Amino acid sequence: MPSTELLLEIRPFSGANKYVFPSPRKHNAPISTASLLQAIRRIGYASTMEEGNSFCTHGFRGMASTTLNRHPLFQHLKHDWIEFQLAHAQKDKVRAAYNILTPRSYIDERRVMVQSCADYPDSLKTGE
């Protein structure tokens, strides 16, 4: 299922909110990290050392970065697209001064990248 279809499928739960996973308590805010951690626990992932793992919500970002930067399927992606999608600041201050980016920078490339990343687990599941 394309990611846009999935987002449309869950829209009745988030309504007109700008967040895919809005906070049930704070209007116009995203769900909290604690709520995400609880969701991870409910689907069976251990989230503390006592439970056998130290997985946290930020681990998804690390997993995405590692996969997109190192997996052979994604070698065609430009580093800038990945870093911008993960909202990482430009480390090279001179380059950042001359390469002015906006939230819409590389938007078409990032859409394709995010869809490819979303399709990857599905391909593992189906054995493709």
C-alpha positions in Angstrom: 0.0 0.0 0.0 1.5 3.4 -1.0 2.2 5.6 2.0 -0.3 8.2 0.8 -3.1 5.6 0.9 -2.0 4.6 4.5 -2.1 8.2 5.6 -5.6 8.7 4.1 -6.7 5.5 5.9 -5.7 6.8 9.3 -6.9 10.3 8.7 -10.2 9.7 10.5 -8.2 9.2 13.7 -6.2 12.4 13.3 -8.9 14.5 11.7 -7.9 17.9 10.4 -4.9 18.0 12.7 -1.6 18.8 11.0 0.0 15.8 12.9 -0.4 12.2 11.8 -0.3 11.2 15.4 -1.8 14.1 17.4 -1.8 14.4 21.1 -5.1 13.4 22.7 -4.5 16.0 25.4 -2.8 19.0 23.8 -4.6 20.6 20.9 -2.2 21.1 17.9 0.7 19.1 19.4 2.1 15.7 18.4 1.8 12.6 20.5 4.4 12.4 23.2 7.5 10.3 23.2 6.1 8.4 26.2 3.0 7.5 24.3 5.1 6.3 21.4 7.2 4.2 23.7 4.0 2.6 25.2 2.8 1.8 21.7 6.2 0.1 20.9 5.8 -2.0 24.1 2.2 -3.0 23.2 3.3 -4.4 19.8 5.9 -6.5 21.5 9.2 -4.6 21.5 11.1 -4.4 24.7 11.9 -0.8 25.6 14.1 -1.1 28.7 17.2 -2.9 29.7 15.2 -4.9 32.2 12.9 -6.1 29.4 15.9 -7.2 27.4 16.5 -4.3 25.1 17.1 -0.5 25.2 15.1 0.3 22.1 13.6 3.8 22.1 11.6 5.9 19.8 14.6 7.7 18.5 15.9 4.3 17.4 13.5 4.5 14.4 15.4 7.6 13.1 18.7 5.8 13.6 17.4 2.8 11.8 16.1 4.9 8.9 19.4 6.8 8.6 21.5 3.7 8.7 19.3 1.9 6.2 19.1 4.8 3.8 22.8 5.6 4.0 24.2 2.0 3.8 21.7 -0.5 2.2 22.5 -1.3 -1.5 18.9 -0.6 -2.5 19.3 3.1 -1.5 22.8 3.9 -2.7 21.4 6.2 -5.4 20.0 8.6 -2.7 21.9 11.8 -2.0 23.1 12.3 1.5 21.5 15.8 1.6 18.0 14.3 1.0 18.4 11.9 3.9 19.8 14.5 6.3 17.1 17.0 5.4 14.3 14.5 5.8 15.6 13.7 9.3 15.7 17.4 10.0 19.5 17.4 10.7 21.2 20.7 10.5 24.0 21.4 8.0 27.4 20.8 9.9 29.4 22.8 7.3 28.5 26.4 8.3 30.0 27.8 5.1 28.0 25.4 2.9 24.9 26.1 4.9 25.3 29.8 4.4 25.4 29.4 0.6 23.1 26.4 0.2 19.9 27.9 1.7 17.3 25.2 2.3 13.6 25.5 3.0 11.2 22.9 4.3 10.3 22.2 0.7 13.9 21.6 -0.5 14.3 18.3 -2.4 10.6 17.6 -1.9 10.1 15.5 -5.0 13.2 13.4 -4.4 12.3 13.0 -0.7 8.7 11.8 -1.6 10.2 9.1 -3.7 12.8 8.3 -1.0 10.2 8.0 1.7 7.9 5.8 -0.4 10.9 3.5 -1.2 11.7 3.3 2.4 8.1 2.5 3.3 8.0 -0.2 0.5 11.2 -1.9 1.7 9.7 -3.7 4.8 6.8 -4.8 2.7 9.3 -6.4 0.2 11.0 -8.2 3.0 7.7 -9.5 4.2 6.7 -10.8 0.8 10.2 -12.1 0.0 10.8 -9.9 -3.0 
